[in-house]
Amino acid sequence: MGNPSVFSATRGCCAPVPYFIFKLLLFTTLGFQIINRSSSYVTTSHILSVGDKCDIVNSETSYSNGNREMDIINGTIFGLDPPICDPSMPLECSSSGRCQCRRGFTISRNGTECLEIARNGLDSLCVESIQCWKGLLGRLSECRRDSGRCRCYESETLPIVFHQGRCYYGESLGDFCQIDGLCEATTPNAECRTTCQCKEGFIPSWDKSKCLKIAVDGLNSSCEENGQCERSSLGTLSECYHNQCQCYQIPMVPTVFYAERCYFGAALGDVCQVSPQCTAKTEYSTCGRNGKCGCIDGYVPNGNQSLCLQIPSADGSSSSPGSSDCVEDIQCTKALGHFARCNMLKRRCECFVPHETHGSGRRENETTTFPSSTTTEFRDHYHDESVTSMVIIGSKCHSAKQLGQSCKFNKQCSATTGNSVCYNGLCECREESHVPSMDGRKCLEIASGMDQYCDEDGQCTRSLGQLSRCNAETKKCECSNILPVVYYDKKCYFHRQLGSPCVSDAECKAGGNSFAECFHGRCRCTNGTEPFTDHSCLHSSSRSSSLVLRNLLPINLGIASLIAVSCKQIFQ
């Protein structure tokens, strides 16, 4: 019913004590002892702080954090005396025998408490920056006092960015890079290509602080800097004006927008790419195949290359109603050639005789400077006194030509000499109808035959032969009376007797001897005929009767003479 040993010991030294009193005393003594031991455990002198040395005791049953606290073995309490790491911070004794914050906590700046490490990264709740550092964010993070949350540190000199759960020094445009995301984290729309560069379709701002989008919509696209416009289809002659892409507006240097691009205006003779460059500065101009501005067809540059003047038509009229034909000589030389000029009073083009000065507005002692484009013909004819007039041929001025002069066109000849043509490079009268006059200044019509009107022998000889002439008194064609010439078959021939030298049958037949012919250069009677006289041939069957007539001819002539004498006496 009780503890015999306890009871015996007590009985042996003392007077007998009731059992319940003994039991009460025993528990009271143990209780005070336990209370004293417990009070010793929780007193300040037995609580260790961060960094204090501590002991680690392995036991079957341990209190709280595994430090050497209190152990109960077989009802006996042990280990209440050694100090422990403060569990309220919470601390633990490390393997090195020092008190430290438990895992997941870090010591505060003043070392008075253990703060929970920010496990959730950016925007985690915090008290001190070390909570952020110890977390995923790294040393470039801080605890913002205003919000009590972890953020990446803000620097005025170096950009610090958040990337993949951690704070890094940012990598600006142009910096060498290894982590691709740091470029874009620092500068939106940037990427790592050995160095940080703007992505395709973007360009760096002038201070390289950001990537600006290239103005893909061309003219009037929104913009911040000129580069956005210059790198677009508009080209380098564009600018950002009032936050819109526009072509440059430079005084005295016009620009033009064409085919989604800006171009400088180009003057006549300047290099060009498109025709609107030319028209921006000069009306009626275009960009030629040689890559330079020139006047369009039908127009010509004026003397100082500032205007394109219309070329008048060859007939002296302008193709633009109401406009003057010319204001400068160049218009006329383009229309009519080098022998043309502009009559400033009439505003009309005219051809001129180069060597003449009177009435032309040129001084006699004026020096003529030939343009490089003038032809050899122009230079040769400028002082050619034989050139007396000019004529428009095929929209050009050409010198009129006299008979026998070189020519290219019929009109050069006919302009000075009617009924003349250019034949084999020389002016000649029309061969089929006219002959040149004796002085070579006119073409005279060929007389159609005997007794036709004429002025000179040449008109007769072309139709009647070289043995004809023009009678100076009658102005009619006739055969020459100087030689024995007769008219036969619409021509004049030498009268050739039988046996005389001849060239053609007509010479032998002249005078009515129709049965004669020229045979081997001599006149003879044709086959079947015989000579009757020196001038005629008869058929052989008619020869006997012809002989009778020939014998009677002297008798008849004698009788005729007697009759004539008798009549003369009677009338006397």
C-alpha positions in Angstrom: 0.0 0.0 0.0 3.0 2.4 0.3 6.6 2.5 -0.3 8.2 0.0 2.2 11.7 1.4 1.7 10.6 4.9 2.3 8.4 3.9 5.0 11.2 1.8 6.8 13.7 4.5 6.6 11.4 7.0 8.1 10.3 4.6 10.8 13.9 3.9 11.7 14.9 7.5 12.5 11.8 9.1 13.6 8.8 8.4 15.5 6.1 6.7 13.5 4.3 9.1 11.1 1.1 8.5 9.5 1.4 7.3 6.0 -0.6 10.0 4.3 1.5 12.7 6.0 4.6 11.1 4.6 3.2 11.0 1.2 2.1 14.6 1.4 5.6 15.7 2.4 7.2 13.7 -0.4 5.1 15.2 -3.1 5.5 18.7 -1.7 9.3 18.3 -1.7 9.3 17.1 -5.3 6.9 19.8 -6.4 9.1 22.5 -5.0 12.1 20.9 -6.7 10.3 20.8 -10.0 9.1 24.3 -9.7 12.6 25.5 -8.8 14.1 23.6 -11.8 11.4 25.0 -14.2 12.0 28.5 -13.0 15.6 28.0 -13.6 14.9 26.9 -17.2 12.9 30.0 -18.3 14.9 32.6 -16.6 16.8 35.2 -18.8 20.1 33.9 -17.7 19.4 30.6 -19.4 18.3 32.0 -22.8 21.0 32.3 -25.5 21.0 34.9 -28.3 22.2 34.8 -31.9 25.9 33.8 -32.1 26.1 32.4 -28.5 27.6 29.1 -28.0 25.2 26.3 -27.4 25.3 22.5 -26.6 23.6 19.8 -28.5 22.4 16.7 -26.5 20.9 13.8 -28.3 18.1 12.3 -26.1 15.1 10.1 -26.4 12.7 12.9 -25.5 13.7 16.5 -26.0 11.8 19.7 -25.6 10.9 22.0 -28.4 13.9 22.6 -30.7 16.1 19.6 -29.8 18.6 21.6 -27.6 19.6 20.3 -24.3 16.5 21.2 -22.4 14.8 18.9 -19.9 14.7 15.1 -20.0 12.5 12.7 -18.0 13.9 9.2 -17.6 12.0 6.7 -15.4 10.2 9.5 -13.7 13.4 11.4 -12.9 13.9 14.9 -14.3 17.3 15.7 -15.8 19.0 18.6 -17.8 17.1 21.6 -16.5 20.3 23.6 -15.8 22.0 24.2 -19.3 21.0 27.4 -21.2 19.2 27.2 -24.6 18.9 29.2 -27.9 15.9 31.5 -27.6 13.0 29.6 -29.3 10.8 32.7 -29.5 13.0 34.5 -32.1 13.1 31.6 -33.4 16.7 30.4 -32.9 18.3 27.0 -33.2 21.7 25.6 -32.3 23.7 25.1 -35.4 26.0 22.2 -36.1 28.9 24.6 -35.4 27.6 25.1 -31.8 26.3 28.6 -32.3 22.7 30.0 -32.0 21.3 31.1 -35.3 18.0 31.8 -36.9 16.1 28.8 -37.9 15.9 27.8 -41.6 13.7 30.2 -43.6 14.6 33.1 -41.3 17.3 35.7 -41.3 18.6 38.0 -38.5 17.4 41.6 -38.4 19.7 44.5 -38.8 19.9 45.1 -35.1 20.2 41.4 -34.3 17.1 41.4 -32.1 14.9 39.2 -34.1 14.7 36.6 -36.9 12.8 37.8 -39.9 11.2 35.5 -42.4 12.9 35.3 -45.8 10.8 36.6 -48.7 9.9 33.4 -50.4 7.5 34.8 -52.9 9.9 37.1 -54.7 8.8 40.4 -56.1 6.1 42.1 -54.0 6.6 39.8 -51.0 5.9 41.4 -47.6 9.0 42.6 -45.8 10.4 44.7 -42.9 14.0 44.9 -43.9 15.8 44.6 -47.3 17.8 41.5 -46.1 14.6 39.5 -46.3 14.5 40.3 -50.0 18.2 39.7 -50.5 18.1 36.3 -48.9 15.1 35.4 -51.1 15.2 34.8 -54.8 15.6 38.5 -55.7 19.3 38.8 -54.8 21.4 41.7 -53.5 19.9 44.2 -56.1 16.6 44.1 -54.3 15.3 46.2 -51.4 12.3 46.5 -49.1 10.3 49.5 -49.9 9.4 51.4 -46.8 6.3 53.0 -48.4 4.8 49.7 -49.4 6.5 47.1 -47.1 7.2 44.9 -50.1 10.2 43.6 -51.9 11.2 45.4 -55.1 14.3 45.7 -57.3 16.6 48.5 -56.2 16.2 51.8 -58.0 19.4 53.4 -59.2 19.9 56.8 -60.8 23.0 55.7 -62.7 22.6 52.0 -63.5 19.4 50.3 -64.6 18.3 47.4 -62.4 15.7 45.1 -63.8 13.6 42.1 -62.7 14.1 39.0 -64.9 13.0 35.4 -64.2 12.5 36.0 -60.5 15.7 37.9 -59.8 17.0 41.4 -59.9 19.9 42.1 -62.3 21.9 45.0 -63.4 20.2 46.0 -66.7 22.1 45.9 -70.0 21.5 49.0 -72.1 21.6 49.3 -75.9 25.1 48.7 -77.1 26.2 46.8 -74.0 27.7 43.3 -74.4 25.1 40.8 -73.3 24.8 37.1 -72.5 21.3 36.8 -71.1 18.8 37.7 -73.8 16.0 38.8 -71.5 18.1 41.4 -69.8 18.2 43.6 -72.9 14.4 43.7 -73.3 13.9 43.9 -69.5 16.1 47.0 -69.6 14.8 48.4 -72.9 11.5 47.1 -74.3 11.7 45.8 -77.8 15.5 45.1 -77.5 17.2 41.8 -77.8 20.7 40.3 -77.3 22.8 39.9 -80.4 26.2 39.9 -78.8 25.3 43.4 -77.8 21.9 44.7 -76.9 20.2 45.9 -80.0 16.7 47.0 -81.0 14.5 44.3 -82.6 13.7 44.4 -86.3 11.3 47.1 -87.0 12.6 49.3 -84.2 15.5 51.8 -83.9 17.3 53.2 -80.9 16.4 56.7 -79.7 19.1 59.4 -79.9 20.1 58.8 -76.3 19.8 55.0 -76.6 17.3 54.9 -73.8 14.5 53.2 -75.7 13.7 51.4 -78.9 11.3 53.4 -81.2 9.1 51.8 -83.8 9.9 52.6 -87.4 7.0 54.5 -89.0 5.6 51.8 -91.1 2.6 53.9 -92.3 4.8 56.4 -94.1 3.7 60.0 -94.4 1.8 61.3 -91.4 2.8 58.3 -89.2 3.1 59.1 -85.5 6.7 59.6 -84.3 8.9 60.9 -81.6 12.2 61.3 -83.5 13.4 61.9 -87.0 15.0 58.4 -87.2 11.6 56.7 -87.1 10.7 58.5 -90.4 14.2 58.3 -92.0 14.3 54.5 -91.6 10.9 54.1 -93.1 9.9 54.0 -96.7 10.0 57.8 -96.7 13.8 57.8 -96.7 16.4 60.1 -95.3 14.7 63.3 -96.5 11.9 62.9 -94.0 11.6 64.3 -90.5 9.3 64.0 -87.4 7.4 67.3 -87.4 4.8 67.8 -84.7 4.9 64.1 -84.0 4.1 63.2 -87.6 6.4 62.0 -90.3 6.7 64.6 -93.1 9.1 65.3 -96.0 11.8 67.9 -95.1 10.7 71.5 -95.7 13.9 73.4 -96.5 13.8 76.9 -97.8 14.8 77.2 -101.5 15.2 73.4 -101.7 11.8 71.9 -102.3 11.1 68.2 -101.5 8.4 66.1 -103.1 6.5 63.0 -101.9 6.2 60.3 -104.5 5.6 56.5 -104.3 5.8 56.5 -100.5 9.2 58.3 -100.5 10.6 61.8 -100.1 12.9 63.2 -102.7 14.7 66.5 -103.2 13.5 68.7 -106.0 16.0 68.7 -108.9 16.7 71.5 -111.4 17.2 71.0 -115.1 20.5 69.1 -115.6 20.5 67.8 -112.0 20.7 64.1 -111.1 17.2 62.6 -110.5 15.5 59.3 -109.7 11.9 60.1 -110.5 10.2 62.7 -112.6 8.3 64.5 -109.8 11.8 65.6 -108.5 12.1 67.6 -111.7 8.6 69.0 -111.9 8.9 70.2 -108.3 11.3 72.8 -109.5 10.6 73.1 -113.2 7.3 72.8 -114.9 7.2 70.6 -118.1 10.3 68.7 -117.0 11.0 65.0 -116.5 13.7 62.6 -115.3 15.4 61.3 -118.5 17.1 58.0 -119.2 20.4 59.5 -118.4 19.3 60.1 -114.8 19.1 63.9 -115.2 16.2 66.3 -115.3 15.3 67.6 -118.8 12.4 69.1 -120.5 9.6 66.9 -121.8 9.1 66.3 -125.5 8.0 69.5 -127.2 9.8 71.8 -124.7 13.4 73.1 -124.5 15.4 74.7 -121.6 15.8 78.4 -121.7 19.2 80.1 -121.6 19.7 79.9 -117.8 18.2 76.4 -117.4 15.4 77.8 -115.2 12.4 77.1 -117.5 11.1 74.7 -120.1 9.9 76.7 -123.1 7.5 75.2 -125.6 8.9 74.5 -129.1 6.7 76.1 -131.7 5.4 74.0 -134.5 7.1 74.1 -137.9 4.3 76.1 -139.5 5.0 79.0 -137.1 2.1 78.4 -134.8 2.1 77.2 -131.2 0.4 74.1 -130.0 -0.8 76.0 -126.9 -3.7 78.3 -127.8 -3.1 81.9 -126.7 0.6 81.5 -126.0 3.4 83.2 -127.8 5.4 81.2 -130.2 8.8 82.1 -128.9 10.6 84.2 -126.3 14.1 82.9 -127.0 16.1 81.8 -130.1 16.6 78.3 -128.6 12.9 77.6 -129.2 13.3 78.3 -132.8 16.6 76.5 -133.3 15.0 73.4 -131.8 12.0 73.8 -134.0 13.6 74.8 -137.3 17.3 74.2 -136.9 20.3 76.4 -136.5 19.3 78.8 -139.2 16.2 79.9 -137.2 15.7 82.6 -134.6 13.0 84.3 -132.7 11.7 87.6 -134.0 11.2 89.3 -130.6 8.8 91.8 -132.0 6.5 89.4 -133.6 7.1 86.6 -131.2 7.5 84.3 -134.1 10.2 82.0 -135.4 11.8 82.8 -138.7 14.6 81.4 -140.8 17.5 83.8 -141.5 20.4 84.1 -143.8 23.4 83.8 -141.5 25.8 86.2 -143.2 23.3 89.0 -143.4 23.2 91.5 -140.6 20.8 94.1 -141.8 17.3 93.9 -140.4 18.3 90.9 -138.3 18.9 92.8 -135.1 22.6 91.7 -135.1 25.4 94.1 -135.4 27.8 93.9 -138.2 30.8 93.5 -135.9 29.1 91.1 -133.6 31.1 88.0 -132.9 29.2 84.8 -133.4 29.8 82.0 -130.9 28.7 78.6 -132.1 27.2 76.2 -129.6 28.9 72.8 -129.4 25.8 71.2 -130.9 26.0 73.2 -134.2 26.6 71.0 -137.2 29.5 71.4 -139.7 26.9 72.5 -142.3 25.8 75.3 -140.1 29.4 76.5 -139.5 30.2 76.2 -143.2 27.2 78.2 -144.3 27.2 80.9 -141.7 29.4 83.1 -143.8 28.6 81.6 -147.2 27.8 84.5 -149.4 26.1 82.2 -151.9 23.3 81.5 -149.4 20.7 84.2 -150.2 17.6 82.8 -148.6 16.4 80.1 -146.3 13.5 77.7 -146.5 11.7 75.5 -144.0 11.9 71.8 -144.9 10.7 69.1 -142.6 10.4 71.5 -139.6 13.9 72.8 -140.2 15.5 75.8 -141.7 17.7 75.0 -144.7 19.6 77.3 -147.0 18.0 77.7 -150.4 20.2 76.6 -153.3 20.8 77.7 -156.8 21.1 75.5 -159.9 24.3 73.5 -159.7 24.7 73.8 -155.9 24.8 70.9 -153.5 21.5 70.0 -151.9 19.6 67.5 -149.8 16.0 68.3 -150.5 14.1 69.3 -153.6 12.7 72.3 -151.8 16.1 73.8 -151.3 16.3 74.1 -155.1 12.7 75.0 -155.9 12.8 77.7 -153.3 15.0 79.8 -155.5 14.4 78.2 -158.9 11.0 77.1 -160.0 10.7 73.6 -161.6 14.1 72.5 -160.1 14.8 69.4 -158.1 17.7 67.9 -156.1 19.2 65.1 -158.2 22.3 63.3 -157.1 23.1 66.0 -154.6 22.9 68.9 -157.0 20.1 71.3 -158.0 18.9 70.6 -161.5 15.9 71.5 -163.6 13.3 68.9 -164.0 14.7 66.8 -166.8 11.4 65.7 -168.3 10.0 69.2 -168.7 12.6 72.0 -168.2 16.0 73.1 -169.1 18.3 75.6 -167.3 18.6 79.1 -168.6 21.9 80.4 -170.0 22.7 82.2 -166.8 21.8 79.2 -164.7 19.2 81.1 -162.6 16.0 79.8 -164.1 14.5 76.6 -165.4 12.8 77.2 -168.8 10.0 75.0 -170.1 10.9 72.7 -173.0 9.1 73.7 -176.2 6.9 70.9 -177.4 7.8 71.2 -181.1 8.3 73.4 -184.1 6.9 77.0 -183.9 6.4 76.7 -180.1 7.1 79.7 -177.8 10.7 80.0 -176.5 13.2 82.3 -174.9 16.4 80.5 -175.4 17.7 77.9 -177.8 17.9 75.2 -175.1 14.1 75.1 -174.9 14.0 74.1 -178.6 17.0 71.7 -178.7 15.5 69.5 -176.0 12.6 68.7 -178.3 13.7 69.4 -181.8 17.4 68.4 -181.5 20.6 70.2 -181.5 20.0 71.6 -185.1 17.1 73.7 -183.8 17.1 77.2 -182.4 14.9 79.9 -180.9 14.2 82.7 -183.3 15.0 85.8 -181.4 12.5 87.8 -183.3 9.5 85.5 -183.4 10.3 83.7 -180.1 9.5 80.4 -181.8 11.4 77.3 -182.3 12.8 76.5 -185.8 15.4 74.5 -187.5 18.8 76.2 -188.0 19.2 77.9 -191.4 23.0 78.0 -191.2 23.5 74.5 -192.4 21.5 72.3 -194.8 19.0 71.3 -192.1 15.5 70.1 -192.7 12.6 69.3 -190.3 11.6 65.7 -190.3 9.5 63.6 -187.9 9.3 66.5 -185.3 13.0 67.1 -185.3 15.7 69.0 -187.2 18.2 67.0 -189.1 21.2 67.5 -191.5 20.0 67.0 -195.0 22.1 63.9 -196.1 22.3 62.8 -199.7 22.5 59.2 -200.8 26.0 58.0 -200.2 26.8 60.7 -197.5 27.9 59.7 -194.0 25.1 59.3 -191.6 24.3 58.4 -188.0 20.6 57.7 -188.2 18.0 56.8 -190.7 16.2 60.1 -190.1 19.2 62.0 -191.6 18.8 60.0 -194.8 15.0 60.4 -194.9 15.1 64.1 -194.2 13.8 66.1 -197.2 11.2 63.5 -198.2 13.4 60.5 -199.2 11.2 58.0 -197.3 12.9 55.0 -198.9 16.4 55.9 -197.7 18.2 54.4 -194.7 21.5 54.7 -192.9 23.4 51.5 -193.5 26.9 51.1 -192.1 27.3 54.9 -191.7 26.1 55.8 -195.2 22.8 56.8 -196.7 21.4 54.4 -199.3 18.1 53.3 -200.7 16.4 50.4 -199.0 16.1 47.0 -200.5 13.6 47.0 -203.5 14.3 50.6 -204.3 16.8 52.3 -206.5 18.3 55.8 -206.5 16.3 58.3 -208.6 18.3 61.4 -207.9 20.8 62.2 -205.3 18.0 62.9 -202.9 15.4 60.2 -203.6 14.8 56.5 -204.0 12.1 54.8 -206.1 10.8 51.2 -206.5 12.4 49.4 -209.4 9.0 49.0 -211.3 8.6 52.7 -211.3 12.0 53.4 -212.6 11.2 53.4 -216.4 8.4 55.9 -216.1 10.6 58.0 -213.9 13.3 58.0 -216.5 10.8 59.3 -219.2 9.7 62.0 -216.8 13.3 62.8 -216.1 14.1 63.1 -219.9 11.0 65.3 -220.6 11.8 67.5 -217.7 14.3 69.8 -219.7 11.8 70.1 -222.6 9.0 71.0 -220.2 11.2 73.6 -218.6 12.0 75.1 -222.0 8.4 75.4 -223.0 7.6 76.9 -219.7 10.3 79.5 -220.2 8.9 80.5 -223.7 5.4 80.8 -222.3 6.6 83.1 -219.6 8.5 85.3 -222.0 5.5 85.6 -224.3 3.2 86.6 -221.4 5.6 89.2 -220.3 5.6 90.8 -223.7 1.9 90.8 -224.0 1.4 92.5 -220.7 3.9 95.1 -221.5 
